Amino acid sequence: MSDTKDAADIAADYIEGLLDIADLDGDLEITNSNGRDYVSVVATDSDHLKVLTKGDTVSALQELTRLAVHTKTGEFSRLILDIAGSRDARSKELERLVERAIERIEGGAQSAALPPMSSYERKLVHDFVSEREFSSHSEGEGSDRHTVISRA
């Protein structure tokens, strides 16, 4: 068994424990892409995981899960946690945000600054922007770090 699989199993065990404590049901799916583990909690009932799908909640649970992995392995974990499709929903929301920002630039604005977001979300934004042949960069520090979009 590889170290990556071990980290994913530790993460899955931790998430299962949290779900048990909260008396919530969900099936776990573990995948790995480009050396990064993805742990997805798939709802077995349509609404019961909804309480956990807010962006800040998912990010906090992801950080707690990463800490659990670090505590057990001594190594930093880059795992991504998704609960009931919340990452896909947020990705679509970010794509719409990028589209609106580009529309403002095409309407004459020099650039468009997006609200602060996590490094994972900023990476998605940079990818969406580059697909549209515009440029983007991150500015700010800590919780104020955000992405600015401009013409390439």
N, CA, C and O atoms as a DFTB+ gen file, in Angstrom:
608 C
 N C O
     1  1       0.846      -1.187       0.000
     2  2       0.000       0.000       0.000
     3  2       0.885       1.241       0.000
     4  3       1.832       1.318       0.782
     5  1       0.597       2.205      -0.855
     6  2       1.434       3.397      -0.971
     7  2       1.138       4.383       0.143
     8  3       0.102       4.298       0.803
     9  1       2.079       5.347       0.356
    10  2       1.877       6.399       1.347
    11  2       0.640       7.221       1.015
    12  3      -0.107       7.614       1.912
    13  1       0.420       7.482      -0.277
    14  2      -0.742       8.258      -0.697
    15  2      -2.021       7.540      -0.294
    16  3      -2.942       8.160       0.237
    17  1      -2.080       6.251      -0.542
    18  2      -3.266       5.473      -0.174
    19  2      -3.446       5.496       1.331
    20  3      -4.571       5.611       1.817
    21  1      -2.352       5.387       2.078
    22  2      -2.436       5.454       3.527
    23  2      -3.036       6.784       3.967
    24  3      -3.913       6.808       4.831
    25  1      -2.584       7.873       3.396
    26  2      -3.102       9.195       3.745
    27  2      -4.585       9.296       3.399
    28  3      -5.366       9.851       4.172
    29  1      -4.973       8.768       2.254
    30  2      -6.383       8.800       1.848
    31  2      -7.233       7.969       2.800
    32  3      -8.340       8.372       3.159
    33  1      -6.722       6.808       3.210
    34  2      -7.457       5.968       4.160
    35  2      -7.607       6.661       5.510
    36  3      -8.666       6.589       6.134
    37  1      -6.553       7.327       5.959
    38  2      -6.612       8.074       7.214
    39  2      -7.661       9.177       7.106
    40  3      -8.459       9.378       8.021
    41  1      -7.652       9.886       5.988
    42  2      -8.632      10.951       5.764
    43  2     -10.050      10.391       5.759
    44  3     -10.950      10.962       6.374
    45  1     -10.246       9.278       5.066
    46  2     -11.576       8.665       4.999
    47  2     -12.045       8.218       6.383
    48  3     -13.206       8.418       6.741
    49  1     -11.147       7.615       7.160
    50  2     -11.505       7.198       8.521
    51  2     -11.899       8.399       9.371
    52  3     -12.860       8.335      10.137
    53  1     -11.159       9.489       9.236
    54  2     -11.448      10.699      10.001
    55  2     -12.825      11.253       9.624
    56  3     -13.624      11.584      10.501
    57  1     -13.099      11.354       8.328
    58  2     -14.390      11.868       7.860
    59  2     -15.525      10.947       8.316
    60  3     -16.572      11.426       8.751
    61  1     -15.323       9.634       8.219
    62  2     -16.348       8.692       8.686
    63  2     -16.646       8.908      10.161
    64  3     -17.802       8.857      10.581
    65  1     -15.599       9.149      10.949
    66  2     -15.785       9.423      12.375
    67  2     -16.596      10.684      12.611
    68  3     -17.480      10.707      13.468
    69  1     -16.299      11.731      11.855
    70  2     -17.064      12.976      11.991
    71  2     -18.522      12.776      11.599
    72  3     -19.421      13.283      12.269
    73  1     -18.757      12.044      10.522
    74  2     -20.134      11.776      10.096
    75  2     -20.884      10.978      11.156
    76  3     -22.060      11.236      11.414
    77  1     -20.203      10.005      11.775
    78  2     -20.836       9.222      12.840
    79  2     -21.206      10.108      14.027
    80  3     -22.307       9.998      14.567
    81  1     -20.290      10.986      14.431
    82  2     -20.554      11.892      15.549
    83  2     -21.761      12.777      15.252
    84  3     -22.594      13.019      16.125
    85  1     -21.848      13.259      14.012
    86  2     -22.945      14.145      13.611
    87  2     -24.206      13.366      13.236
    88  3     -25.224      13.969      12.897
    89  1     -24.149      12.034      13.292
    90  2     -25.262      11.162      12.920
    91  2     -25.736      11.438      11.495
    92  3     -26.933      11.545      11.230
    93  1     -24.762      11.551      10.580
    94  2     -25.046      11.772       9.164
    95  2     -24.547      10.575       8.362
    96  3     -23.547       9.948       8.713
    97  1     -25.252      10.272       7.294
    98  2     -24.861       9.163       6.430
    99  2     -24.287       9.690       5.128
   100  3     -24.753      10.693       4.587
   101  1     -23.284       9.010       4.640
   102  2     -22.708       9.350       3.348
   103  2     -21.729       8.276       2.928
   104  3     -21.049       7.678       3.762
   105  1     -21.663       8.037       1.645
   106  2     -20.687       7.099       1.106
   107  2     -19.429       7.872       0.743
   108  3     -19.505       8.990       0.235
   109  1     -18.270       7.273       1.005
   110  2     -17.000       7.927       0.703
   111  2     -16.398       7.354      -0.568
   112  3     -16.387       6.141      -0.781
   113  1     -15.902       8.246      -1.402
   114  2     -15.179       7.855      -2.608
   115  2     -13.805       8.498      -2.549
   116  3     -13.682       9.694      -2.283
   117  1     -12.770       7.703      -2.797
   118  2     -11.393       8.197      -2.772
   119  2     -10.811       8.066      -4.172
   120  3     -10.863       6.996      -4.780
   121  1     -10.262       9.154      -4.674
   122  2      -9.567       9.124      -5.959
   123  2      -8.251       9.867      -5.802
   124  3      -8.042      10.591      -4.828
   125  1      -7.369       9.679      -6.771
   126  2      -6.098      10.387      -6.777
   127  2      -5.848      10.885      -8.188
   128  3      -5.953      10.132      -9.157
   129  1      -5.518      12.158      -8.289
   130  2      -5.221      12.757      -9.584
   131  2      -4.010      13.658      -9.440
   132  3      -3.988      14.551      -8.592
   133  1      -3.004      13.424     -10.267
   134  2      -1.771      14.221     -10.241
   135  2      -1.149      14.280      -8.849
   136  3      -0.659      15.328      -8.428
   137  1      -1.169      13.161      -8.139
   138  2      -0.538      13.101      -6.831
   139  2      -1.339      13.719      -5.706
   140  3      -0.833      13.840      -4.591
   141  1      -2.573      14.112      -5.965
   142  2      -3.406      14.734      -4.937
   143  2      -4.611      13.841      -4.669
   144  3      -5.303      13.415      -5.594
   145  1      -4.851      13.563      -3.381
   146  2      -6.000      12.753      -2.996
   147  2      -7.268      13.599      -2.982
   148  3      -7.265      14.753      -2.555
   149  1      -8.343      12.997      -3.458
   150  2      -9.668      13.610      -3.425
   151  2     -10.575      12.681      -2.639
   152  3     -10.727      11.511      -2.989
   153  1     -11.176      13.198      -1.582
   154  2     -12.119      12.430      -0.783
   155  2     -13.479      13.087      -0.952
   156  3     -13.667      14.256      -0.613
   157  1     -14.426      12.317      -1.480
   158  2     -15.774      12.831      -1.710
   159  2     -16.752      12.109      -0.809
   160  3     -16.729      10.884      -0.690
   161  1     -17.622      12.898      -0.168
   162  2     -18.710      12.339       0.618
   163  2     -19.959      12.476      -0.233
   164  3     -20.403      13.583      -0.534
   165  1     -20.516      11.344      -0.614
   166  2     -21.692      11.321      -1.476
   167  2     -22.914      11.051      -0.609
   168  3     -22.947      10.080       0.146
   169  1     -23.907      11.906      -0.722
   170  2     -25.114      11.773       0.095
   171  2     -25.874      10.511      -0.269
   172  3     -26.074      10.208      -1.445
   173  1     -26.296       9.778       0.755
   174  2     -27.164       8.626       0.526
   175  2     -28.626       9.047       0.634
   176  3     -29.524       8.310       0.226
   177  1     -28.860      10.236       1.187
   178  2     -30.187      10.842       1.280
   179  2     -30.036      12.243       0.716
   180  3     -29.007      12.881       0.940
   181  1     -31.010      12.732       0.006
   182  2     -30.857      13.963      -0.774
   183  2     -30.492      15.206       0.031
   184  3     -29.751      16.046      -0.479
   185  1     -30.967      15.362       1.248
   186  2     -30.768      16.635       1.946
   187  2     -29.920      16.587       3.212
   188  3     -29.510      17.640       3.699
   189  1     -29.647      15.430       3.754
   190  2     -29.064      15.410       5.091
   191  2     -27.627      15.930       5.175
   192  3     -27.201      16.314       6.264
   193  1     -26.872      15.962       4.102
   194  2     -25.509      16.510       4.143
   195  2     -25.472      17.999       3.821
   196  3     -24.412      18.622       3.882
   197  1     -26.620      18.568       3.481
   198  2     -26.673      19.972       3.056
   199  2     -26.043      20.912       4.088
   200  3     -25.428      21.914       3.723
   201  1     -26.196      20.590       5.364
   202  2     -25.650      21.425       6.430
   203  2     -24.126      21.548       6.326
   204  3     -23.551      22.513       6.829
   205  1     -23.478      20.596       5.688
   206  2     -22.014      20.592       5.588
   207  2     -21.489      21.146       4.271
   208  3     -20.274      21.172       4.075
   209  1     -22.350      21.590       3.359
   210  2     -21.894      21.939       2.016
   211  2     -21.533      23.405       1.817
   212  3     -21.097      23.773       0.726
   213  1     -21.696      24.245       2.813
   214  2     -21.286      25.644       2.665
   215  2     -19.771      25.694       2.508
   216  3     -19.042      24.912       3.118
   217  1     -19.315      26.623       1.683
   218  2     -17.894      26.704       1.355
   219  2     -16.978      26.771       2.554
   220  3     -15.980      26.052       2.612
   221  1     -17.303      27.633       3.524
   222  2     -16.454      27.758       4.708
   223  2     -16.442      26.471       5.524
   224  3     -15.417      26.104       6.099
   225  1     -17.578      25.789       5.573
   226  2     -17.667      24.536       6.320
   227  2     -16.818      23.461       5.655
   228  3     -16.077      22.746       6.330
   229  1     -16.924      23.345       4.341
   230  2     -16.126      22.350       3.610
   231  2     -14.639      22.647       3.788
   232  3     -13.845      21.735       4.018
   233  1     -14.260      23.925       3.680
   234  2     -12.847      24.300       3.847
   235  2     -12.350      23.972       5.248
   236  3     -11.237      23.473       5.411
   237  1     -13.169      24.249       6.259
   238  2     -12.769      23.953       7.638
   239  2     -12.622      22.448       7.848
   240  3     -11.654      21.998       8.462
   241  1     -13.575      21.672       7.343
   242  2     -13.486      20.212       7.465
   243  2     -12.286      19.663       6.699
   244  3     -11.649      18.707       7.139
   245  1     -11.981      20.266       5.560
   246  2     -10.810      19.852       4.789
   247  2      -9.541      20.101       5.592
   248  3      -8.657      19.245       5.639
   249  1      -9.445      21.270       6.224
   250  2      -8.254      21.577       7.026
   251  2      -8.137      20.640       8.219
   252  3      -7.042      20.173       8.533
   253  1      -9.254      20.361       8.887
   254  2      -9.224      19.420      10.008
   255  2      -8.784      18.034       9.543
   256  3      -8.023      17.354      10.230
   257  1      -9.264      17.626       8.384
   258  2      -8.890      16.321       7.837
   259  2      -7.408      16.297       7.485
   260  3      -6.723      15.308       7.745
   261  1      -6.913      17.377       6.897
   262  2      -5.479      17.462       6.586
   263  2      -4.648      17.378       7.862
   264  3      -3.603      16.727       7.885
   265  1      -5.115      18.042       8.929
   266  2      -4.403      17.980      10.210
   267  2      -4.410      16.562      10.777
   268  3      -3.412      16.111      11.339
   269  1      -5.527      15.866      10.631
   270  2      -5.601      14.480      11.103
   271  2      -4.590      13.608      10.356
   272  3      -3.915      12.775      10.961
   273  1      -4.492      13.804       9.048
   274  2      -3.520      13.055       8.242
   275  2      -2.102      13.415       8.679
   276  3      -1.258      12.533       8.840
   277  1      -1.839      14.698       8.871
   278  2      -0.508      15.152       9.292
   279  2      -0.137      14.556      10.654
   280  3       0.999      14.132      10.866
   281  1      -1.098      14.528      11.563
   282  2      -0.850      13.978      12.892
   283  2      -0.464      12.503      12.816
   284  3       0.416      12.053      13.550
   285  1      -1.111      11.754      11.937
   286  2      -0.842      10.311      11.815
   287  2       0.408      10.002      10.995
   288  3       1.110       9.031      11.278
   289  1       0.691      10.825       9.976
   290  2       1.794      10.497       9.060
   291  2       3.026      11.375       9.256
   292  3       4.131      10.993       8.869
   293  1       2.839      12.547       9.855
   294  2       3.936      13.496       9.980
   295  2       4.207      14.259       8.697
   296  3       5.158      15.037       8.623
   297  1       3.376      14.040       7.684
   298  2       3.562      14.703       6.391
   299  2       2.366      15.583       6.060
   300  3       1.229      15.271       6.413
   301  1       2.645      16.693       5.372
   302  2       1.593      17.607       4.932
   303  2       0.720      16.920       3.891
   304  3       1.223      16.235       3.000
   305  1      -0.575      17.105       4.006
   306  2      -1.519      16.526       3.055
   307  2      -2.118      17.626       2.190
   308  3      -2.473      18.694       2.689
   309  1      -2.228      17.362       0.894
   310  2      -2.842      18.313      -0.041
   311  2      -4.225      17.832      -0.472
   312  3      -4.727      18.246      -1.518
   313  1      -4.839      16.964       0.323
   314  2      -6.101      16.378      -0.084
   315  2      -7.183      17.436      -0.289
   316  3      -7.167      18.500       0.330
   317  1      -8.108      17.116      -1.166
   318  2      -9.263      17.962      -1.443
   319  2     -10.496      17.203      -0.975
   320  3     -10.699      16.044      -1.337
   321  1     -11.313      17.865      -0.171
   322  2     -12.541      17.273       0.335
   323  2     -13.732      17.861      -0.405
   324  3     -13.825      19.074      -0.597
   325  1     -14.628      17.000      -0.810
   326  2     -15.881      17.433      -1.437
   327  2     -17.026      16.781      -0.687
   328  3     -16.997      15.584      -0.401
   329  1     -18.027      17.576      -0.372
   330  2     -19.195      17.047       0.321
   331  2     -20.425      17.290      -0.537
   332  3     -20.787      18.431      -0.821
   333  1     -21.054      16.210      -0.940
   334  2     -22.317      16.250      -1.700
   335  2     -22.239      17.155      -2.927
   336  3     -23.185      17.879      -3.238
   337  1     -21.104      17.106      -3.617
   338  2     -20.972      17.883      -4.854
   339  2     -20.741      19.365      -4.667
   340  3     -20.880      20.135      -5.617
   341  1     -20.390      19.785      -3.451
   342  2     -20.210      21.219      -3.182
   343  2     -19.063      21.819      -3.986
   344  3     -19.131      22.987      -4.370
   345  1     -18.015      21.051      -4.248
   346  2     -16.884      21.574      -5.037
   347  2     -17.304      21.845      -6.476
   348  3     -16.930      22.870      -7.047
   349  1     -18.072      20.946      -7.063
   350  2     -18.554      21.170      -8.430
   351  2     -19.461      22.387      -8.491
   352  3     -19.369      23.193      -9.417
   353  1     -20.340      22.521      -7.501
   354  2     -21.247      23.675      -7.468
   355  2     -20.447      24.966      -7.341
   356  3     -20.744      25.952      -8.015
   357  1     -19.429      24.963      -6.475
   358  2     -18.602      26.161      -6.298
   359  2     -17.804      26.445      -7.565
   360  3     -17.635      27.607      -7.935
   361  1     -17.314      25.414      -8.231
   362  2     -16.574      25.597      -9.477
   363  2     -17.444      26.291     -10.523
   364  3     -16.984      27.204     -11.209
   365  1     -18.682      25.864     -10.643
   366  2     -19.602      26.495     -11.599
   367  2     -19.882      27.942     -11.217
   368  3     -19.980      28.811     -12.084
   369  1     -20.009      28.197      -9.918
   370  2     -20.220      29.561      -9.431
   371  2     -19.014      30.444      -9.765
   372  3     -19.177      31.589     -10.187
   373  1     -17.809      29.912      -9.574
   374  2     -16.592      30.664      -9.893
   375  2     -16.491      30.931     -11.390
   376  3     -16.063      32.009     -11.803
   377  1     -16.882      29.957     -12.198
   378  2     -16.845      30.150     -13.648
   379  2     -17.790      31.282     -14.061
   380  3     -17.449      32.090     -14.925
   381  1     -18.973      31.343     -13.448
   382  2     -19.910      32.444     -13.735
   383  2     -19.326      33.780     -13.282
   384  3     -19.499      34.794     -13.957
   385  1     -18.635      33.783     -12.140
   386  2     -18.000      34.996     -11.627
   387  2     -16.933      35.492     -12.599
   388  3     -16.831      36.693     -12.849
   389  1     -16.142      34.575     -13.144
   390  2     -15.124      34.923     -14.138
   391  2     -15.785      35.485     -15.389
   392  3     -15.316      36.478     -15.943
   393  1     -16.862      34.863     -15.835
   394  2     -17.572      35.354     -17.030
   395  2     -18.055      36.793     -16.834
   396  3     -17.905      37.628     -17.726
   397  1     -18.636      37.080     -15.664
   398  2     -19.115      38.449     -15.394
   399  2     -17.952      39.438     -15.343
   400  3     -18.073      40.563     -15.827
   401  1     -16.826      39.025     -14.760
   402  2     -15.655      39.901     -14.690
   403  2     -15.127      40.195     -16.093
   404  3     -14.776      41.336     -16.395
   405  1     -15.068      39.190     -16.942
   406  2     -14.597      39.375     -18.320
   407  2     -15.556      40.279     -19.090
   408  3     -15.123      41.099     -19.900
   409  1     -16.845      40.133     -18.842
   410  2     -17.820      41.025     -19.488
   411  2     -17.574      42.479     -19.092
   412  3     -17.702      43.376     -19.925
   413  1     -17.220      42.722     -17.822
   414  2     -16.912      44.096     -17.376
   415  2     -15.672      44.624     -18.098
   416  3     -15.625      45.792     -18.487
   417  1     -14.675      43.766     -18.275
   418  2     -13.446      44.177     -18.969
   419  2     -13.749      44.443     -20.439
   420  3     -13.285      45.437     -20.999
   421  1     -14.516      43.572     -21.059
   422  2     -14.887      43.779     -22.463
   423  2     -15.754      45.025     -22.626
   424  3     -15.817      45.606     -23.710
   425  1     -16.422      45.432     -21.543
   426  2     -17.234      46.643     -21.556
   427  2     -16.439      47.905     -21.278
   428  3     -17.009      48.995     -21.234
   429  1     -15.127      47.777     -21.089
   430  2     -14.282      48.948     -20.932
   431  2     -13.490      49.036     -19.641
   432  3     -12.613      49.892     -19.525
   433  1     -13.769      48.182     -18.667
   434  2     -13.001      48.217     -17.422
   435  2     -11.566      47.768     -17.689
   436  3     -11.328      46.886     -18.514
   437  1     -10.620      48.375     -16.990
   438  2      -9.199      48.026     -17.124
   439  2      -8.929      46.621     -16.592
   440  3      -8.194      45.840     -17.195
   441  1      -9.543      46.319     -15.447
   442  2      -9.376      45.016     -14.805
   443  2     -10.590      44.768     -13.917
   444  3     -11.430      45.649     -13.729
   445  1     -10.666      43.579     -13.384
   446  2     -11.764      43.225     -12.480
   447  2     -11.201      42.390     -11.340
   448  3     -10.583      41.350     -11.569
   449  1     -11.418      42.846     -10.117
   450  2     -10.963      42.120      -8.933
   451  2     -12.103      41.255      -8.404
   452  3     -13.237      41.714      -8.272
   453  1     -11.790      40.024      -8.111
   454  2     -12.766      39.106      -7.539
   455  2     -12.643      39.132      -6.020
   456  3     -11.627      39.587      -5.495
   457  1     -13.651      38.657      -5.310
   458  2     -13.570      38.643      -3.846
   459  2     -12.495      37.673      -3.352
   460  3     -12.067      36.794      -4.099
   461  1     -12.059      37.825      -2.107
   462  2     -11.076      36.896      -1.544
   463  2     -11.595      35.461      -1.585
   464  3     -12.789      35.208      -1.425
   465  1     -10.667      34.530      -1.804
   466  2     -11.032      33.114      -1.846
   467  2      -9.815      32.264      -1.520
   468  3      -8.693      32.764      -1.443
   469  1     -10.051      30.985      -1.331
   470  2      -8.978      30.052      -0.980
   471  2      -8.020      29.853      -2.153
   472  3      -8.330      30.207      -3.290
   473  1      -6.863      29.287      -1.862
   474  2      -5.877      29.037      -2.920
   475  2      -6.433      28.061      -3.957
   476  3      -6.167      28.210      -5.150
   477  1      -7.186      27.083      -3.523
   478  2      -7.792      26.123      -4.452
   479  2      -8.755      26.844      -5.396
   480  3      -8.747      26.596      -6.602
   481  1      -9.583      27.734      -4.848
   482  2     -10.530      28.478      -5.680
   483  2      -9.811      29.439      -6.617
   484  3     -10.210      29.598      -7.771
   485  1      -8.747      30.085      -6.124
   486  2      -7.974      30.982      -7.001
   487  2      -7.356      30.200      -8.154
   488  3      -7.302      30.701      -9.277
   489  1      -6.890      28.985      -7.894
   490  2      -6.335      28.138      -8.958
   491  2      -7.397      27.847     -10.012
   492  3      -7.116      27.912     -11.209
   493  1      -8.605      27.531      -9.582
   494  2      -9.693      27.308     -10.535
   495  2      -9.949      28.561     -11.359
   496  3     -10.127      28.482     -12.575
   497  1      -9.968      29.720     -10.701
   498  2     -10.193      30.989     -11.404
   499  2      -9.097      31.216     -12.439
   500  3      -9.394      31.566     -13.581
   501  1      -7.835      31.024     -12.058
   502  2      -6.723      31.206     -13.008
   503  2      -6.904      30.287     -14.221
   504  3      -6.653      30.700     -15.353
   505  1      -7.333      29.060     -13.991
   506  2      -7.566      28.124     -15.098
   507  2      -8.695      28.608     -16.005
   508  3      -8.564      28.579     -17.229
   509  1      -9.805      29.054     -15.410
   510  2     -10.937      29.556     -16.209
   511  2     -10.523      30.775     -17.033
   512  3     -10.899      30.903     -18.198
   513  1      -9.749      31.665     -16.420
   514  2      -9.311      32.893     -17.100
   515  2      -8.394      32.552     -18.267
   516  3      -8.547      33.107     -19.356
   517  1      -7.441      31.645     -18.054
   518  2      -6.497      31.312     -19.132
   519  2      -7.205      30.637     -20.306
   520  3      -6.785      30.802     -21.451
   521  1      -8.266      29.885     -20.042
   522  2      -9.043      29.263     -21.120
   523  2      -9.691      30.316     -22.016
   524  3      -9.969      30.061     -23.188
   525  1      -9.926      31.492     -21.457
   526  2     -10.597      32.563     -22.195
   527  2      -9.608      33.591     -22.752
   528  3     -10.001      34.655     -23.230
   529  1      -8.333      33.255     -22.681
   530  2      -7.260      34.092     -23.227
   531  2      -7.197      35.482     -22.596
   532  3      -6.901      36.470     -23.267
   533  1      -7.481      35.540     -21.295
   534  2      -7.255      36.735     -20.493
   535  2      -6.148      36.376     -19.515
   536  3      -5.687      35.235     -19.504
   537  1      -5.714      37.318     -18.700
   538  2      -4.685      36.999     -17.716
   539  2      -5.222      37.285     -16.320
   540  3      -6.179      38.039     -16.143
   541  1      -4.587      36.669     -15.346
   542  2      -4.991      36.862     -13.959
   543  2      -3.773      36.725     -13.061
   544  3      -2.799      36.050     -13.393
   545  1      -3.856      37.375     -11.934
   546  2      -2.827      37.226     -10.908
   547  2      -3.485      37.417      -9.545
   548  3      -4.560      38.009      -9.440
   549  1      -2.835      36.916      -8.517
   550  2      -3.355      37.043      -7.159
   551  2      -2.694      38.214      -6.466
   552  3      -1.514      38.497      -6.673
   553  1      -3.476      38.893      -5.638
   554  2      -2.991      40.020      -4.842
   555  2      -3.488      39.861      -3.413
   556  3      -4.438      39.125      -3.144
   557  1      -2.822      40.570      -2.501
   558  2      -3.259      40.576      -1.112
   559  2      -2.580      39.497      -0.293
   560  3      -1.819      38.678      -0.808
   561  1      -2.876      39.520       0.988
   562  2      -2.271      38.578       1.924
   563  2      -3.350      37.880       2.742
   564  3      -4.418      38.440       2.989
   565  1      -3.061      36.670       3.152
   566  2      -3.943      35.936       4.058
   567  2      -5.372      35.848       3.563
   568  3      -5.624      35.493       2.412
   569  1      -6.305      36.174       4.445
   570  2      -7.727      36.048       4.112
   571  2      -8.197      37.102       3.115
   572  3      -9.324      37.027       2.626
   573  1      -7.342      38.090       2.805
   574  2      -7.686      39.109       1.805
   575  2      -7.136      38.777       0.416
   576  3      -7.294      39.571      -0.511
   577  1      -6.497      37.624       0.258
   578  2      -5.902      37.266      -1.036
   579  2      -7.010      37.024      -2.058
   580  3      -7.946      36.263      -1.812
   581  1      -6.887      37.680      -3.198
   582  2      -7.919      37.620      -4.233
   583  2      -7.270      37.623      -5.612
   584  3      -6.057      37.795      -5.739
   585  1      -8.084      37.432      -6.635
   586  2      -7.611      37.359      -8.013
   587  2      -8.051      38.596      -8.776
   588  3      -9.182      39.060      -8.632
   589  1      -7.144      39.123      -9.591
   590  2      -7.444      40.257     -10.465
   591  2      -7.312      39.768     -11.904
   592  3      -6.310      39.159     -12.277
   593  1      -8.336      40.044     -12.700
   594  2      -8.378      39.612     -14.099
   595  2      -8.184      40.825     -14.993
   596  3      -8.718      41.899     -14.716
   597  1      -7.414      40.654     -16.073
   598  2      -7.211      41.733     -17.047
   599  2      -7.000      41.115     -18.432
   600  3      -6.927      39.895     -18.582
   601  1      -6.906      41.978     -19.427
   602  2      -6.629      41.484     -20.784
   603  2      -5.226      40.893     -20.827
   604  3      -4.334      41.336     -20.105
   605  1      -5.039      39.894     -21.675
   606  2      -3.726      39.241     -21.795
   607  2      -2.737      40.150     -22.489
   608  3      -1.581      39.774     -22.681
